[in-house]
């Protein structure tokens, strides 16, 4: 009986640990520097507004990210690419 309870406990702990890692994984892959670098390459100064927009991209708000980047002067195609880099780095 004790062995079965230990195995069940270990499996439960393992499941919780792996489940927590799965939730943390998307944030670990976010790439704000790639987003800001792409914006910088277009000649737009990286400001708090640019970093904030890239953060929106990290959180999956691509529309908001693109809108904010175009407002500060980033060309549309570059803004879209930068926001995609924030959400899904290569």
Backbone as a chain_set.jsonl record, in Angstrom:
{"seq": "XXXXXXXXXXXXXXXXXXXXXXXXXXXXXXXXXXXXXXXXXXXXXXXXXXXXXXXXXXXXXXXXXXXXXXXXXXXXXXXXXXXXXXXXXX", "coords": {"N": [[0.809, -1.196, 0.0], [1.906, 1.269, 0.784], [3.831, 1.705, -1.171], [2.29, 2.015, -3.47], [0.965, 4.367, -2.843], [3.095, 6.154, -2.76], [3.972, 6.088, -5.424], [1.709, 7.141, -6.68], [1.763, 9.697, -5.56], [4.19, 10.686, -6.56], [3.666, 10.659, -9.314], [1.565, 12.497, -9.411], [2.878, 14.828, -8.536], [4.752, 15.095, -10.593], [3.08, 15.511, -12.792], [1.928, 17.981, -12.09], [4.234, 19.573, -12.055], [5.13, 19.425, -14.719], [2.918, 20.458, -16.024], [2.922, 23.096, -15.057], [5.29, 23.974, -16.207], [4.573, 23.973, -18.869], [2.751, 26.085, -18.976], [4.414, 28.206, -18.411], [6.19, 28.221, -20.506], [5.437, 29.67, -22.992], [5.902, 32.388, -22.285], [8.613, 32.387, -21.884], [9.582, 32.252, -24.41], [9.07, 34.62, -25.585], [9.982, 37.539, -27.403], [10.983, 40.437, -27.043], [13.307, 42.05, -27.536], [13.954, 41.331, -30.227], [11.77, 42.335, -31.568], [11.968, 45.117, -30.989], [14.436, 45.628, -32.177], [13.862, 45.195, -34.877], [12.132, 47.296, -35.346], [13.874, 49.437, -34.876], [15.581, 49.136, -37.052], [14.101, 50.22, -39.069], [14.464, 52.849, -38.757], [13.081, 54.11, -36.795], [13.024, 55.49, -33.586], [13.627, 53.637, -30.656], [11.432, 53.715, -28.188], [9.627, 54.132, -25.046], [7.022, 53.741, -25.876], [7.34, 52.081, -28.094], [8.468, 49.801, -26.893], [6.339, 49.115, -25.248], [4.388, 48.529, -27.157], [5.583, 46.281, -28.354], [5.456, 44.586, -26.194], [2.73, 44.174, -26.087], [2.497, 42.591, -28.342], [3.866, 40.323, -27.47], [2.033, 39.349, -25.671], [0.093, 38.417, -27.314], [-1.583, 40.238, -28.563], [-1.675, 41.115, -31.434], [-2.852, 42.889, -33.233], [-3.183, 45.247, -31.71], [-0.494, 45.727, -31.136], [0.628, 46.165, -33.707], [-0.868, 48.405, -34.481], [-0.04, 50.289, -32.562], [2.704, 50.451, -33.125], [2.683, 51.437, -35.758], [1.612, 53.923, -35.274], [3.743, 55.262, -34.12], [5.347, 55.6, -36.253], [6.442, 53.376, -37.561], [6.719, 51.529, -40.522], [3.957, 49.745, -42.018], [4.348, 46.947, -42.886], [6.76, 46.302, -41.62], [6.034, 46.753, -38.994], [4.131, 44.747, -38.587], [5.757, 42.482, -38.941], [7.577, 42.854, -36.832], [5.902, 42.637, -34.61], [5.049, 40.033, -34.878], [7.491, 38.769, -34.471], [7.825, 39.342, -31.803], [5.823, 37.822, -30.639], [6.286, 35.217, -31.601], [9.218, 34.175, -31.739], [12.0, 33.382, -33.948]], "CA": [[0.0, 0.0, 0.0], [2.746, 2.448, 0.863], [4.497, 1.886, -2.456], [1.291, 2.545, -4.397], [0.712, 5.765, -2.478], [4.282, 6.924, -3.183], [3.939, 6.197, -6.889], [0.643, 8.092, -7.004], [2.247, 11.024, -5.184], [5.229, 11.087, -7.514], [3.008, 10.95, -10.593], [0.824, 13.753, -9.259], [3.864, 15.904, -8.519], [5.318, 15.213, -11.936], [2.051, 16.118, -13.641], [1.84, 19.407, -11.746], [5.467, 20.242, -12.476], [5.143, 19.543, -16.185], [1.837, 21.374, -16.39], [3.402, 24.445, -14.772], [6.301, 24.315, -17.215], [3.879, 24.24, -20.129], [2.183, 27.429, -18.908], [5.506, 29.178, -18.38], [6.975, 28.149, -21.74], [5.237, 30.754, -23.954], [6.545, 33.623, -21.853], [10.057, 32.238, -22.026], [9.937, 32.372, -25.816], [8.761, 35.967, -26.047], [11.214, 38.172, -27.854], [10.849, 41.882, -27.17], [14.463, 42.64, -28.225], [13.855, 41.136, -31.68], [10.746, 43.28, -32.025], [12.505, 46.48, -30.955], [15.509, 45.726, -33.176], [13.256, 45.332, -36.203], [11.632, 48.678, -35.415], [15.064, 50.303, -34.979], [16.108, 49.024, -38.418], [13.312, 51.066, -39.968], [14.805, 54.235, -38.487], [12.243, 54.631, -35.713], [13.695, 55.421, -32.29], [12.983, 52.723, -29.711], [10.983, 54.474, -27.026], [8.73, 53.371, -24.177], [5.849, 53.385, -26.667], [7.723, 50.926, -28.92], [8.588, 48.649, -25.991], [4.982, 48.779, -24.819], [3.743, 47.876, -28.296], [6.166, 44.944, -28.481], [4.913, 43.791, -25.09], [1.392, 43.755, -26.524], [2.713, 41.465, -29.255], [4.236, 39.163, -26.652], [0.815, 38.843, -25.037], [-0.837, 37.931, -28.332], [-2.405, 41.303, -29.129], [-0.944, 41.548, -32.63], [-3.518, 44.055, -33.806], [-2.811, 46.392, -30.877], [0.934, 45.939, -31.326], [0.835, 46.771, -35.032], [-1.446, 49.746, -34.441], [0.819, 51.169, -31.759], [3.973, 50.67, -33.839], [2.464, 52.315, -36.916], [1.381, 55.277, -34.744], [5.027, 55.924, -33.847], [6.061, 55.781, -37.512], [6.968, 52.14, -38.155], [5.938, 51.125, -41.689], [3.027, 48.651, -41.754], [4.918, 45.607, -43.026], [7.769, 46.124, -40.572], [5.309, 46.672, -37.721], [3.562, 43.398, -38.521], [6.865, 41.546, -38.736], [8.114, 43.049, -35.491], [4.932, 42.09, -33.646], [5.129, 38.555, -34.995], [8.742, 38.359, -33.815], [7.595, 39.426, -30.358], [4.974, 36.709, -30.216], [6.819, 33.923, -32.032], [10.578, 34.371, -32.257], [12.475, 32.273, -34.784]], "C": [[0.854, 1.263, 0.0], [3.425, 2.734, -0.472], [3.527, 2.492, -3.47], [1.017, 4.019, -4.107], [1.882, 6.646, -2.901], [4.27, 7.135, -4.691], [2.884, 7.211, -7.309], [1.088, 9.521, -6.682], [3.281, 11.555, -6.155], [4.604, 11.457, -8.85], [2.224, 12.255, -10.53], [1.777, 14.945, -9.279], [4.459, 16.164, -9.884], [4.338, 15.887, -12.884], [1.938, 17.616, -13.366], [3.069, 20.17, -12.209], [5.494, 20.446, -13.982], [4.056, 20.484, -16.667], [2.241, 22.818, -16.165], [4.431, 24.89, -15.785], [5.648, 24.65, -18.543], [3.271, 25.644, -20.129], [3.265, 28.493, -18.944], [6.253, 29.252, -19.703], [6.703, 29.291, -22.717], [5.919, 32.056, -23.55], [8.061, 33.56, -22.039], [10.496, 32.448, -23.47], [9.651, 33.76, -26.382], [10.051, 36.706, -26.372], [11.014, 39.66, -28.11], [12.071, 42.493, -27.853], [14.42, 42.463, -29.75], [12.856, 42.115, -32.283], [11.316, 44.699, -32.073], [13.636, 46.66, -31.96], [14.946, 45.901, -34.579], [12.724, 46.749, -36.396], [12.804, 49.642, -35.61], [15.619, 50.289, -36.407], [15.325, 49.863, -39.415], [13.611, 52.547, -39.761], [13.967, 54.869, -37.397], [12.994, 54.439, -34.4], [12.915, 54.497, -31.352], [12.704, 53.495, -28.424], [10.148, 53.566, -26.124], [7.49, 52.916, -24.942], [6.133, 52.156, -27.531], [7.824, 49.682, -28.048], [7.217, 48.181, -25.514], [4.235, 48.047, -25.935], [4.271, 46.456, -28.465], [5.68, 44.024, -27.374], [3.498, 43.328, -25.41], [1.508, 42.559, -27.465], [3.059, 40.194, -28.505], [2.986, 38.521, -26.058], [-0.262, 38.446, -26.045], [-1.741, 38.981, -28.938], [-1.683, 41.888, -30.341], [-1.555, 42.797, -33.237], [-3.143, 45.329, -33.039], [-1.345, 46.751, -31.037], [1.202, 46.66, -32.639], [0.305, 48.205, -35.051], [-0.563, 50.731, -33.699], [2.137, 51.459, -32.473], [3.787, 51.579, -35.05], [2.21, 53.753, -36.455], [2.686, 56.017, -34.475], [5.904, 55.991, -35.085], [6.667, 54.541, -38.133], [6.113, 51.776, -39.356], [5.133, 49.854, -41.395], [3.615, 47.252, -41.815], [5.949, 45.31, -41.948], [7.107, 46.0, -39.21], [4.721, 45.277, -37.539], [4.65, 42.366, -38.244], [7.434, 41.638, -37.334], [7.194, 42.437, -34.441], [4.906, 40.568, -33.702], [6.393, 38.03, -34.34], [8.57, 38.37, -32.302], [6.822, 38.207, -29.871], [5.585, 35.35, -30.499], [8.223, 34.092, -32.601], [11.039, 33.16, -33.059], [13.174, 31.185, -33.987]], "O": [[0.549, 2.22, -0.712], [3.574, 3.895, -0.854], [3.9, 3.378, -4.238], [0.856, 4.819, -5.028], [1.674, 7.771, -3.355], [4.531, 8.238, -5.172], [3.126, 8.041, -8.185], [0.818, 10.445, -7.449], [3.255, 12.728, -6.529], [4.977, 12.465, -9.452], [2.22, 13.028, -11.488], [1.521, 15.944, -9.95], [4.649, 17.312, -10.284], [4.726, 16.736, -13.686], [1.861, 18.421, -14.295], [2.956, 21.292, -12.701], [5.843, 21.525, -14.46], [4.26, 21.229, -17.625], [1.939, 23.68, -16.99], [4.449, 26.055, -16.183], [6.125, 25.525, -19.266], [3.272, 26.32, -21.158], [3.036, 29.584, -19.468], [6.891, 30.266, -19.987], [7.663, 29.855, -23.243], [6.462, 32.755, -24.405], [8.703, 34.572, -22.32], [11.653, 32.784, -23.726], [9.964, 34.035, -27.541], [11.073, 36.527, -25.711], [10.891, 40.089, -29.257], [11.904, 43.384, -28.686], [14.817, 43.37, -30.483], [13.072, 42.652, -33.37], [11.166, 45.4, -33.074], [13.78, 47.738, -32.537], [15.486, 46.664, -35.379], [12.849, 47.328, -37.475], [12.723, 50.561, -36.425], [16.074, 51.317, -36.908], [15.831, 50.183, -40.49], [13.093, 53.4, -40.481], [14.13, 56.054, -37.105], [13.532, 53.365, -34.132], [11.689, 54.573, -31.272], [13.615, 53.869, -27.685], [9.983, 52.379, -26.405], [6.965, 51.832, -24.688], [5.272, 51.29, -27.684], [7.321, 48.622, -28.422], [6.972, 46.981, -25.393], [3.535, 47.066, -25.684], [3.495, 45.528, -28.693], [5.511, 42.823, -27.586], [3.108, 42.218, -25.048], [0.709, 41.625, -27.392], [2.598, 39.11, -28.863], [2.894, 37.298, -25.957], [-1.401, 38.172, -25.665], [-2.595, 38.647, -29.76], [-1.151, 42.998, -30.291], [-0.831, 43.674, -33.709], [-2.826, 46.356, -33.64], [-0.987, 47.928, -31.071], [1.924, 47.656, -32.669], [0.957, 49.108, -35.577], [-0.359, 51.861, -34.143], [2.633, 52.585, -32.431], [4.652, 52.407, -35.337], [2.554, 54.698, -37.164], [2.746, 57.241, -34.583], [7.066, 56.387, -35.003], [7.35, 54.645, -39.151], [4.89, 51.716, -39.232], [5.567, 48.998, -40.625], [3.408, 46.452, -40.903], [6.005, 44.197, -41.424], [7.562, 45.231, -38.363], [4.808, 44.698, -36.456], [4.477, 41.48, -37.406], [7.739, 40.618, -36.715], [7.656, 41.797, -33.497], [4.755, 39.904, -32.676], [6.377, 36.965, -33.722], [9.105, 37.51, -31.603], [7.129, 37.637, -28.824], [5.416, 34.422, -29.708], [8.395, 34.146, -33.819], [10.535, 32.053, -32.874], [13.624, 30.193, -34.559]]}, "num_chains": 1, "name": "protein.A"}
